[in-house]
Amino acid sequence: MEALLPSQVLTPRRNPAMIDTIARLRDGTPVAAWLLKASPSIWDIGAALTEHVELDWWRLAPTYRAELVRAGHPCAMWVTLGDTRVRSGLWAIGEVVGEPHEDVGDPDDPLWRDESARRQVRPRVPVALEVLDPCVPREVFSADPRLRNAEILRVPRIGNPAAFTPGEWAAVLELAGT
């Protein structure tokens, strides 16, 4: 079966009442999409974006949230501060396309900046991400009142994945122009 492009699989809806809840956090918070963080100090996301590297997998923190992630779940990618070539903010929208599995980082991938992080066994999830052009800068994201309580702003050091509620996901889709 031929893989579908993210634009073929996504059916973004901006009405929070119509956005599905895909999971619930331990505290009962509804999740509509996952946010995958890219840390420039760990992996050279600036080079990946500049060189148009296909973003087809992401590593997760080994927490209960990794067990909630499933194929078909919507996701987005956030670049954290630390790389002058790329602004911090929302850089891609997509979908999880497979189940998480334990793995180490690719030893042949020259974009790893932190060798000890690369060697760690962590959940790894296949994704189909479509890079936004332009990105949604952190300043624009944080200025939107619908996103003021988003985990990425409240707890910027949270491990992968962070979560978006249905209302936040609707705002993200609108800001991303999808």
DRENTI-948700 format. One record per residue: residue in one letter; y negated, x negated, z negated of N, C-alpha, C, O in turn. Coordinates in steps of 0.05 Angstrom, whole numbers, plus 32768, in hexadecimal, padded with zeros to 4 digits. Example, Ala and Ser with C-alpha at 12.3 -4.5 7.8 and 13.67 -1.06 7.14 Angstrom:
<pts>
A80727EF87F64805A7F0A7F6480427EF87F6480427EE37F57;S802D7EFF7F7280157EEF7F717FFF7EFE7F637FE97EF47F5F;
</pts>
This chain:
<pts>
M80187FEF80008000800080007FE77FEE80007FE57FDB7FF0;E7FD47FF480117FBC7FE580137FA97FEC7FFC7FA680037FF5;A7F9D7FD77FF07F8B7FDB7FDA7F727FE97FE37F687FE47FF9;L7F677FFB7FD37F4F80097FD97F377FF97FCE7F397FEB7FBA;L7F217FFB7FDC7F087FEF7FD27EFE7FFF7FBB7F0380177FB9;P7EEF7FF27FA97EE480027F927ED4801A7F9B7ED6802F7F8E;S7EC680187FB17EB6802F7FBA7EC880467FC37EBF805D7FC4;Q7EE180407FC97EF480557FD17F0280627FBA7F0B80797FBB;V7F0480547FA37F12805E7F8C7EFF806B7F787F07807E7F6A;L7EE780627F777ED4806D7F637EC980887F6C7EC2808C7F83;T7EC8809A7F5A7EBB80B47F5F7EA780B87F487EAA80CA7F38;P7E9180A87F487E7F80A97F327E7180C47F307E6880CF7F44;R7E7080CF7F187E6280E87F127E4E80E27EFC7E5580D57EE8;R7E3680EB7F007E2180E47EED7E1D80F87ED77E0F80F27EC3;N7E29810F7ED97E2781237EC47E3B811C7EAD7E53811D7EB1;P7E3181147E967E43810B7E807E5881207E797E6E81197E70;A7E5281397E7D7E66814E7E767E7D814E7E8A7E9281587E84;M7E7981417EA17E8E81407EB67E9D81267EB77EB081237EC6;I7E9481127EA77EA180F87EA77EB880F97E937EB581017E7C;D7ECF80F07E9C7EE780F07E8C7EE680DC7E757ED980C77E77;T7EF280E47E5F7EF780D27E497F1280C47E4F7F2680D27E51;I7F1280AA7E517F2A809C7E587F3980917E407F51808B7E42;A7F2B808F7E2A7F3880857E117F25808C7DFA7F0F80967DFE;R7F2F80867DE27F1E80897DCA7F2180707DB97F3780667DB5;L7F0B80667DAF7F0B80507D9D7F1780587D827F1980707D7D;R7F1D80467D717F28804C7D577F17805F7D477F21806F7D37;D7EFC805D7D4B7EEB806F7D3C7EE7808A7D497ED7809A7D40;G7EF5808F7D5F7EF480A87D6D7EE080A97D847EDE80BD7D92;T7ED080947D877EBD80937D9D7ECA80977DB87EDD80887DBE;P7EC180AA7DC87ECD80AD7DE37EC480967DF67EAD808E7DF5;V7ED7808D7E067ED280787E197ED480847E357EE880917E3C;A7EC0807F7E467EC080877E617EC480707E757ECE80747E8B;A7EBE80587E6C7EC180407E7D7EC180277E6B7EB780287E54;W7ECD80127E757ECE7FF87E677EB97FE67E727EB37FE67E8A;L7EAD7FD57E607E9A7FC17E697EA67FA67E647EAD7F9F7E4D;L7EA97F977E797EB57F7C7E787E9E7F687E787E8D7F687E8A;K7E9E7F567E647E887F437E617E907F297E6F7EA77F207E6D;A7E7C7F1C7E7C7E7F7F027E887E6D7EEF7E787E557EF27E78;S7E797EDB7E6C7E6A7EC87E5D7E687EAE7E6C7E7C7EA07E71;P7E4F7EA67E757E4C7E8E7E857E557E757E777E5B7E617E84;S7E577E747E5D7E607E5C7E4F7E7E7E597E507E897E447E4B;I7E8C7E6F7E577EAA7E6E7E597EB37E6A7E767EC47E5A7E7C;W7EA77E7A7E887EAF7E7A7EA47E957E7C7EB57E837E8B7EAE;D7E937E6C7ECA7E7B7E6A7ED97E767E827EEB7E7A7E827F03;I7E6D7E987EDE7E687EB17EEC7E517EAE7F007E517EBB7F15;G7E3E7E9D7EFA7E287E987F0D7E327E8D7F287E2A7E977F3D;A7E447E7A7F277E507E6F7F3F7E617E857F4D7E617E877F65;A7E707E947F3D7E817EA97F497E707EBD7F587E787EC57F6E;L7E5A7EC57F4D7E497ED97F5A7E3B7ECC7F727E397ED97F87;T7E317EB47F707E237EA67F857E367EA17F9D7E2E7EA47FB4;E7E4F7E9A7F977E627E937FAC7E737EAC7FB57E857EA97FC5;H7E6C7EC37FAA7E7A7EDC7FB17E987EDA7FAC7EA97EE37FBC;V7E9F7ECF7F957EBC7ECE7F8D7EC57EEA7F877EB77EFA7F7A;E7EDD7EF17F917EE77F0C7F8B7EEE7F0F7F6D7EFD7EFE7F62;L7EE27F237F617EE77F277F447EFE7F3C7F427EF97F547F41;D7F167F327F417F2E7F437F427F3E7F437F297F547F4F7F28;W7F357F377F147F427F377EFA7F2E7F317EE47F187F267EEA;W7F347F387ECC7F237F317EB57F347F2E7E9D7F487F3C7E99;R7F2B7F1C7E8B7F3A7F177E727F2D7F287E5C7F157F2B7E5B;L7F3E7F327E4A7F367F437E347F3A7F347E1A7F4B7F227E18;A7F2D7F3D7E057F327F337DEB7F4C7F407DE17F527F577DE8;P7F5C7F317DD27F757F3C7DC87F717F4F7DB07F777F497D9A;T7F667F677DB77F627F7B7DA27F6F7F957DAB7F7A7F967DC1;Y7F6E7FA97D9A7F7A7FC37DA17F6E7FCF7DBA7F7B7FDF7DC7;R7F557FC87DC07F497FD37DD87F577FCC7DF27F597FDC7E05;A7F627FB47DF37F717FAB7E0B7F887FBE7E107F907FC27E27;E7F947FC97DFB7FAA7FDC7DFD7FA17FF77E087FB280077E11;L7F877FFD7E067F7D80167E107F7680157E2E7F74802A7E3B;V7F727FFD7E397F6B7FFA7E557F8280017E677F987FF77E63;R7F7D80117E7B7F92801A7E8E7F8880197EAB7F70801B7EB0;A7F9B80177EBD7F9480197EDA7F8780347EDF7F8F80487ED4;G7F7280337EEF7F63804B7EF67F4B804F7EE57F3A80607EEB;H7F4880407ECF7F3080437EBE7F1880367ECC7F1A80207ED8;P7F0180437ECB7EE880377ED57EE0801F7EC47EE5801F7EAC;C7ED2800C7ED07EC97FF57EC17EAF7FEA7ECE7EA97FF17EE5;A7EA27FD97EC07E8A7FCB7ECA7E8B7FAF7EBF7E997FA97EAC;M7E7B7F9D7ECB7E797F817EC17E5D7F7B7EB97E4A7F807EC7;W7E5B7F6F7EA27E417F677E967E407F487E947E547F3C7E8A;V7E2B7F3C7E9D7E277F1F7E997E167F1B7E817E007F267E7F;T7E1F7F0A7E6E7E107F057E567DFB7EEF7E5C7DFB7EE47E72;L7DEA7EE97E497DD67ED57E4C7DE37EB97E4E7DF97EB57E43;G7DD67EA67E5B7DE07E8B7E5B7DE27E7E7E767DEA7E667E77;D7DDA7E8B7E8B7DDB7E7F7EA67DC17E857EB47DBC7E9D7EB9;T7DB27E717EBA7D977E767EC67D9A7E807EE37D867E8A7EEE;R7DB17E7E7EF07DB57E877F0B7DB87EA57F0D7DB37EB17F22;V7DC17EB27EF77DC57ECF7EF77DB97EDB7EDE7DBA7ED07EC8;R7DAD7EF27EE27DA07F007ECC7DB67F0E7EBC7DCB7F167EC6;S7DB17F107EA27DC37F1F7E917DC07F3D7E987DAA7F477E9C;G7DD77F4A7E9A7DD67F677EA07DEF7F707EAE7E047F627EAE;L7DEE7F887EB97E047F947EC67E067F8A7EE37DF37F8D7EF2;W7E1D7F7E7EEA7E207F727F047E357F7F7F167E347F7A7F2E;A7E467F8F7F0C7E5B7F9A7F1D7E667FB47F117E657FB97EF9;I7E6F7FC57F237E7C7FDF7F1B7E977FDF7F297E9A7FD67F40;G7EAB7FEA7F1C7EC57FEB7F297EDA7FFA7F197ED4800E7F0B;E7EF27FF17F1C7F0980007F107F1E7FEC7F087F237FD87F16;V7F2C7FF37EF37F447FE47EEB7F5A7FEC7EFF7F5E80047F03;V7F687FD97F0B7F7C7FE07F1F7F987FD97F177FAB7FDC7F27;G7F9C7FD07EFF7FB77FC97EF57FB77FC97ED77FA27FCC7ECA;E7FCE7FC57ECB7FD07FC57EAE7FCB7FA97EA37FD17F957EB1;P7FBF7FA77E8C7FBB7F8D7E7F7FD57F7E7E7A7FE97F8B7E74;H7FD57F647E7D7FED7F547E767FE37F397E6A7FCD7F317E70;E7FF47F2D7E5A7FED7F147E4D7FEE7EFD7E6180007EFC7E72;D7FDA7EEC7E607FD87ED57E737FC47EC17E697FB47EC77E57;V7FC57EA97E757FB07E957E707F9E7E957E897FA47EA27E9D;G7F877E887E877F767E857E9E7F827E747EB47F927E627EAE;D7F7C7E797ECC7F867E6A7EE37F7F7E4C7EE17F677E457EE1;P7F937E3A7EDE7F8C7E1E7EDB7F807E117EF47F737DFC7EF3;D7F827E1F7F0B7F767E147F247F5B7E207F2A7F4E7E197F3E;D7F517E317F187F367E3D7F1B7F217E2A7F127F1F7E247EFA;P7F107E1F7F247EFC7E0B7F1C7EE47E177F0D7ED37E087F04;L7EE37E327F0A7ECC7E3E7EFE7ECE7E3F7EDF7EBB7E477ED2;W7EE57E387ED47EE77E377EB77ED57E217EAC7ED67E0A7EB5;R7EC57E287E987EB47E157E8A7EBF7E0D7E6F7EB97DF87E64;D7ED07E1F7E647EDB7E1A7E497EF97E197E4C7F077E2D7E4E;E7F037E007E4C7F207DFB7E507F317E087E3A7F477E127E40;S7F287E077E217F387E137E0C7F3A7E327E107F4F7E3E7E0A;A7F247E3E7E197F257E5B7E1E7F387E617E357F467E757E34;R7F387E507E4A7F4A7E557E607F677E547E587F777E647E62;R7F6E7E427E457F8A7E3F7E3D7F947E557E2A7FAC7E587E26;Q7F817E657E1F7F897E7A7E0C7F997E907E1B7F917E997E30;V7FAE7E997E0E7FBD7EB07E197FAE7EC97E0F7FA97ECD7DF8;R7FA67ED97E237F967EF17E1D7F9E7F077E317FAA7F017E45;P7F987F207E2A7F9D7F357E3E7F8B7F307E567F747F2A7E54;R7F977F347E6E7F897F317E877F8E7F4B7E977FA47F557E98;V7F787F557EA37F7B7F6F7EB07F717F6C7ECD7F5C7F617ED2;P7F807F777EE07F777F777EFC7F627F8C7F007F647FA37EF6;V7F4D7F857F0E7F367F987F137F2D7F967F307F337F827F3E;A7F207FAA7F397F127FAA7F537EF47FAF7F4C7EED7FC57F44;L7EE47F9A7F4F7EC87F9C7F487EB67F997F617EBB7F887F71;E7EA27FAA7F627E8F7FA97F787E757F9F7F6C7E697FAC7F5B;V7E6C7F877F757E537F7B7F6A7E3B7F8C7F737E397F947F8A;L7E2A7F907F607E117FA07F657DFC7F8D7F717DF97F767F69;D7DED7F987F857DD87F887F907DC07F9B7F937DBE7FAB7FA6;P7DAD7F997F817DAA7F857F6C7DB97F8E7F537DC37FA47F51;C7DBB7F7B7F407DC77F827F267DB47F947F167D9D7F977F1E;V7DBE7F9F7F007DAD7FAD7EEE7DA67F9A7ED77DB77F967EC5;P7D8E7F8E7ED77D887F7B7EC27D897F877EA67D857F9F7EA2;R7D8F7F757E937D917F7E7E777D787F8D7E6E7D7A7FA07E5F;E7D617F847E777D487F917E6F7D467FAE7E787D3D7FBF7E6A;V7D4F7FB37E907D4F7FCE7E9B7D647FDF7E8C7D5F7FF67E85;F7D7B7FD37E887D917FE17E7A7D887FE87E5E7D8C7FFF7E55;S7D7D7FD57E507D757FDA7E347D5D7FED7E317D597FF87E1C;A7D4D7FEF7E467D3680017E457D3D801E7E497D2D80307E43;D7D5580247E527D5E803F7E577D67804C7E3C7D7980427E2F;P7D5A80617E337D60806D7E197D7D80777E177D8880797E01;R7D89807E7E2E7DA580877E2D7DB880717E267DD080767E20;L7DAF80587E287DC180417E237DB980317E0A7DC5801C7E04;R7DA6803C7DFA7D9D802D7DE37DB480277DCF7DB280147DBF;N7DC880387DCE7DDE80347DBC7DF780287DC97E0D80277DBD;A7DF5801E7DE17E0B80127DEF7E157FFA7DDF7E057FEA7DD5;E7E307FF77DDE7E3B7FE17DCE7E307FC67DD77E2B7FB57DC5;I7E2D7FC17DF07E247FA77DFA7E087FA07DEF7E027F897DEC;L7DF87FB47DE87DDE7FAF7DDD7DDF7FAE7DBE7DD27F9E7DB2;R7DEF7FBF7DB27DF27FC07D957E027FA87D8A7DFB7F9D7D75;V7E177FA17D997E297F8C7D907E2E7F797DA77E447F797DB2;P7E1A7F697DAF7E1D7F597DC77E347F457DC77E3D7F3C7DDC;R7E3E7F3D7DAF7E547F2A7DAE7E6F7F387DAC7E837F2A7DA7;I7E707F527DB17E897F607DB07E9C7F547DC57E947F4C7DDB;G7EB67F537DBE7ECA7F497DD17ECF7F5C7DE87EC87F747DE7;N7EDB7F527DFD7EE27F637E147EFA7F757E0E7F0E7F6B7E02;P7EF97F8E7E157EE37F9B7E237ED17FAA7E0F7EDA7FB37DFA;A7EB87FAD7E167EA67FC07E087EAB7FDB7E157EB97FDD7E29;A7EA07FF07E097EA5800B7E147E8B80197E197E7780157E0C;F7E8C802B7E2E7E76803D7E337E7F80597E2D7E9680617E34;T7E6F80697E207E7480857E1B7E6F80947E357E6380897E48;P7E7780AE7E387E7180BD7E507E5380BD7E577E4C80BA7E6E;G7E4280C27E437E2580C37E497E1A80A87E527E0A80A67E64;E7E2480927E457E1B80777E4D7E2580717E697E1780667E79;W7E3E80787E707E4980737E8A7E3980827EA07E3480777EB5;A7E31809A7E9A7E2180A97EAD7E06809A7EB27DFD80987EC9;A7DFA80907E9D7DE180817EA07DE680677EAF7DD6805F7EC0;V7DFC80597EAA7E0380407EB87E0680467ED67DFB80377EE6;L7E14805B7EDD7E1880617EF97DFE80677F077DFA805F7F1E;E7DEC80757EF97DD2807B7F047DC280617F097DB6805E7F1E;L7DC180507EF57DB280377EF77DBD80257F0D7DAE80177F1A;A7DD880267F107DE580167F257DE280227F417DE880157F55;G7DD8803B7F427DD580477F5C7DEF80507F697DF080537F81;T7E0380567F597E1D805F7F647E20807D7F607E3480887F69;
</pts>
